[in-house]
Amino acid sequence: MKFQYLVFALLLGLGGLLSCVTRTQKQEVDPPNILLIVADDLGYEKLGCYNGLSSSTPKLDRMASEGILFEHAYTSPVCTPSRMSIYTGTYPMTHQYTRVIPIHNGSKEAVNFSRWTTYAQLLQQNGYRTAVTGKWQMAGLEFHPQHCASAGFESWCVWQIWKEGRKTTRYRQATLNEDGRIRSDIDTRFGPDVLTDYVIRQMQMAQAEGRPFCIQHNMMLPHVPIVQTPDDQSLGEEASLDNMIHYLDKQVGLLLEAVQKLGLDQNTLVLFLGDNGTESEIARITSKGEVKGGKFTLTDAGMHVPLIAHWPGKIPPGHVNSDLIDFADLFPTICDLAGVEIPAEVDIDGISFHDLLFGKKKEGRQWVTAGYRGDYAVFDGEWRWHHVAQKLVDCRNLPREVESDLSSEEAQKARLKLEEIANNLLSSK
């Protein structure tokens, strides 16, 4: 009898081992595709699913209803520090970029990615086809032609902002650099349309090669200048920010449709986010009140952006998550999803929200960070501390926020806690 139990136990253990091997092999053979869509200058308040009332965003609203909407995603209020946090998984206190690299003025400055490990480098090393599009605010390609490759992207189709001593355009007669050459076949096309086609082509190529893809689609919309979209032209409508956002929404819909048509929707995570707050001097109306301010400011309107995740069959539909998310968290989350281990020597600040994507409970982060023009903010969901400006802002009734006079005991406690966090972050770097 003991012998029979022993045989049974051995068989059971062997079965478990084979099951584990099978799961591991399947993960190695069939890791998920990742499409990260980053809008340029789009705060949370412009989307209908975030209670926005001014713009029409039916595709994104549906994406949220079919996936998960993160209510409290935060980043720095301009593009370079925000994107550095995405690529490197670090806070502004760590990477120290708190201003826009002035590529639009012909600057030869460039982020030295040999000093950093990016999520794209790690995924590329693990068999992913990596690509990036659109807004590349890390260096001027005229002076650093292989800069996208140095960040870990195998292919790119990005706006070359500076060429032959002048600033170029992104919308009409766009100057797009694809894998080292300027596209000469797109003069009559709308730049964002070209990028959408490029993303679809990259997905098709990865599928044909039997490789997973990770594409960071840096949309050029809805950044100024305010221009007529192709839809505006066909309908005879005036150019407006809301119309540009509606066209952006349409492009996202086309990409979701392409993922489905390629039969990849069951194995493709699509993430949509904005890189920083909306650039607008006009107050935006939401069902919760007016949102004032935006890009260029360490305010809720400048730092608070949309984050929507879509993965049919994997992410529970219609879920709203209230945890704080920092842009540094995208790096470890993407690596977790891809099954890619982050080397021990790679020092990141981000915390993976992998489990939150699938509706699992875990202890969320307690604060998020942002940086702009040498100042840093730490926000705990209720209070925001500005480290250099030495001010505390009461954010308990957003979108309304009020600078605190520190007269209350509650405000004093908040200040001490957040100031200590900021001091520790800066002293450790």
N, C-alpha and C positions, 0 to 999 in steps of 0.2 A: 504493500500500500504506500509506504514511504517513497519507494522507487517511482511509483506512478505519479505521486505528487511532484517529485523532483523533475520528472520528464515534462509534466504539465507546466511547471514553473519555467523550465528552460525554454519550452516552446513559446510560452507567453512572452518571456523576455525577448526572445529572438524576433517574435512578431512585432513587438514594440520598436525594436531596433530597426527592423526593415521599414516599418512605417515612418520612423524618423528620417531614415536615409532617403526614402521616397519623397518626403516633404522637402528635405533639403535639396535633392536633385531638382524637384519641380521649381523651387524658388530660384535655383541657379539657371534653369532653362527658361523660365517664364517670369522674370521680374516685371513689375508694372511700368507702364509708360507714365511720364509726368509732363504735363503741359502747364507751365506757370505763366499766366497772362498778367502783365503789369501795366495798368493804365497810367498815363502821364498827367499828373495834376488832377486827381479825382478824389475828393473827400467822400466820406461815407454818406453825407446828407443829400447827395445828388441822385441816389438810387431809390426807386420806389420801395424796394424791400427793406430799406433802412428808414422808412417813413418820410422819404423825400417827396415833395409835392410839385416840384418845378420841371423835372425832366421825365421823359418817357423811356423806361428801361425794361420792356417786357421780357426780353431774352434773359437778362440777368435776374429778374424777379423769378422767372421760371427756374433758372438754374439754382437759385436759393431754395425754392420750394421742393426741388427734387434732391437737394443735398443738404449741406449744413452751412448756416450763416453764423459767423463769429461777430458778435456785437462790439467787441472791444479790442480791435487790432490797432496797434500804435507804432509810429515810426518817426523819424526826423522830418522836419517840414520842407526840405528841399532834396533834390534828386541825388547828388553825389553821396552824402552821408547815409541816406536811406538805402541806396543800392549797395553801398559798401557793406552794410549790415546784412543784406541778403546774401551777397556773394561769400563773405567771410565768416558769417555767424557771430560777429562781434558787435559790442556796443560802441557808440561814438566815443566814449571815454577810452576805449581800447584802440580803435583804428584812427582816431584823432582827425577824421575828416568832418569838419562842421560847416563847410562852405561849398559852393558849387565850383568845381574846377572850370576856369573860364575858357573852355574850348571854343565858345562862340566868338571870342576875341582873338583866336589864333594861338592860344597858349600851347607851348610844347610840354607842359606838365603832364605827367602820367602816373597812375597808380602802378607801383612796382609789384606785380603779382608774384614775383619770385620770393617776396618776403611773406607771402600769405598762402594759405591753402584754401582753395575755393571748393564749394560743393561740386561744381562742374568738373574740376580736376579729378576728384575722387570717383565720380560716376564714370567719367571717360576711362579712367584706369581700370574700371570694372566692367567694361564692355558696352557701355551706353553710347549711343549716337547723341552727341550734345550739340546744340545749336542755340544761337541768340539772334535777336532781331532788334531793329528800331533804334531806340534811344540808348546810345552808348556814351555815358558821361564820365568815363574813366580815363580817356585819352583821345587825342586827335589822331585819326588813322592816317592823315597825310604825313605825320611825323613818326607814327608808331604803327606801321601797316599790319603787323601781326599781333596787335595787342589783344584782340578777342581770343586768339589761340592761346596766348600766355595765361589767360584766365580759365582755360580748360574747355573752350568751345571749338569743336571740330569744324564747324561751319558757321557762317554768319551772313546776315543781310542787314546792315545797320546804316543809319543816316550818318554820312561823313559830313560833319558840321562845318568843316573848314577845308577849302580847296583853292589852291593857287592864289592865295592872298585875299580871299573874300569868304564871307559866310554864305552858306548855301541854304536851300529851302528843303522842307520836309513834306510838303503837301503837293503843290503843283511843281512840275519839273523837278521832282525830288532827286537829290544826289544820294543814291544808295550804293554802298560798297558791299558787294557779295564776294566773299572769299578772296579779297584782294584786288578786285577790279570794279570800276564804276559801271553800273548798269547803263547801257546806252539804248535800251529798248523800251524805256518806260516814260519817255517825255510827255506823252499824252495821257498818262494814267495818274490816278490819285494815289499818292504814296502809301497810305494805309492799306489800300486794296492790294498793292504789290506785296506787302508784308504778309497779308493773310494767305495769298497764294503760295508764298515761300514756305510758310509754316505747314501748309497742307502737303506741299511737295516733300518736305523733310520727313513728315510722318510716313508718306508713301515709300520713300527711299529706305527708311528704317525697317518698314514692314517687309520690303522686298529683300533686304539683307538678313532678315530674321534676327534683328537686334532691337532691344528696347530703346526708346528715345527719351531724352529729357531736353525740352525746349523752353528757354526763357524768352517769351514773346513780349518784348518791351514796346508796347503800343506807343505811337506818336500822338494819338488823340488822348484827351481833348485840349492839349497845351496850346497857348496862344502862338501865332495869330489866329483870331477868329475868322474862319474862311467858310465859304459855301462848300458843303459836301456835294458829291454827285447827285444825291437825292434832292438837295436844295435846288440845284441847277435844273434838274428835270421837272421839278414842281414849281419853279419860279419863286422860291422862298428866299428871304434874306438870311444871311449868315448869322448864327447865334451859338452861344455856348451850349444851350440845351439841345440844339439840332446836332451839334458835333457829338454830344454825349449819346444821343439817340443813334447816330451812325456807328459810334463805337459799340453800342449794344448790339446793333445788327451784325457787326463783324464777329463778335463773340458768338452769336447764334450760328453763323456760318462755320465757325471752327467746331462747335459742339456737333453740328450736323455732319461735318466731315469725319469726325471721330466715329460717329455712329455708322456712317456709310462704309467706312473702311473695316467695320466689324471689330473695332478696337475699344468700344465703350466699356466693355466688361473688364478690361484690364488697363484702363487709362484714368488716372486721377487728373482732373482739371482744377487748378486753383486760379481764382481771379482776385486781384487786389489793386489798390491804387498806391503810387509811390510816395505821395504826400497829399496834403490838403489841397482843396480847390483854390485856384488863383482867381479871385473875384472880389471886387470892392463892394459888390451888391450882397446884401444879406440874403441867405437862402432860407426858404420856408420849409419846415417839416411839421408833421402833426404834433410834435413835441415842443415846437417853438422855433424862433429864428436862430439861424446859425450865422454868426458874424466872424469876420476874420478868415484866415486860411493859410495858404502857402506863405512862407517866409516868417512865420510867427510860431513861437513855442507856446501855442494855445491848443485847446482841444480841437478846434477847427483846422489847425495846421498839422496836427499829429494823428488825428483819428481817421482811419481809412477803412474802406470795405475789404472784407476777406470772405470769400465764398468758396466752398469745396464741393466738387461734383464727381461722383463715381457710382454709376448705377449698379445696384446689386451688392455694393460693399458699404457705402455710406447710407445710414438711415435717412430717408427723405424727410424734409420739413422740420429738421432739428435746428434749434437756435441755441448757441453756446454763449455764456456770459463771462467766461474766463478771460483774463488779460492775456493778450498775445503780443510779443515783441518781434520785430522783424528779424532779429538775430535768431529767433526760434525756427525760421524756415530752413536753415542749413541742416540742423540735426534731424528735423522732421523728414526732409527729402531723403537724407541718408538712411533713416530708419525704414522708410517706405521701400527704398531700393534694395534693402538688405546689405548696405555697404557700411562696413565698420569704419568709424573715424579713428585714425591712428592716435595712440596715447600722447604722442608728442604734439599733436595739433590742439592748440588751446583756443577753445571757443567759449562764448558766453551764453549762447542760446540754449533753450530747454525744449526738447522735442514735445510737440503736441500730437504726436502720432495717435495715441489712444483716444484723444478727444475727437478726432476725425470720425471715429467709429462709435461714438456715443458712450464710450467707457468713462467711468468716473476716475479721476486721479486728482491729487493735490495740485492745484494750479499755481502759477507764479503769483507773487505778491505785489510786484511792481514792474513797470516798463520804463524805458529810457528814451531820450532824444537829445540831439545836439544841433546847435545852430550858431554860427559866428562866435565860437569860443565859449558859449554858454551851454550848460547842460541842464536837462530837466529830468526829474524822477517823479513818476505818477503812480499812485497806489489804487486808483479807481475812485478816490474821493478827494484827495489833496494832491497838488502838484508843487514841487519845490524847484525853484530856479536857483542853481548853485552860485553862479557868478553874480547874478542880479540880486541875490539874497532876498528873495520874496517867496511867499507862500500864497497859493491860489486855491480857493474853495471851489471844488468842482462837484459838489454833492447834488446840484440841481441843473445838470447839463440839459440843454446846451448853454444855459446861463452860467457864467463863472464870475467870481468876485475875488479880488485881491484881499487877503485877510490882514487885519491889523494886529493879529497875534494876541488879542486881548483875552481870548477864551483859553481855558485849560486844554480843551480838545485841540485847538489850533497849535498850541505850544507842543503838545505831544506829537502831533503830526510833523511839525517842523523838525524836532529833534530826531525822529525816526528817519525821515527822508534825507536830512542833512548828513546823518551818519552813513546812510547807504551811499550817497554821492561821494563822500570823503573816502570811504573804503574802496570804491571802484577806481577813483582817481589815484589813490596812493598805491594801489596794487599794480598799476600799469607803468 
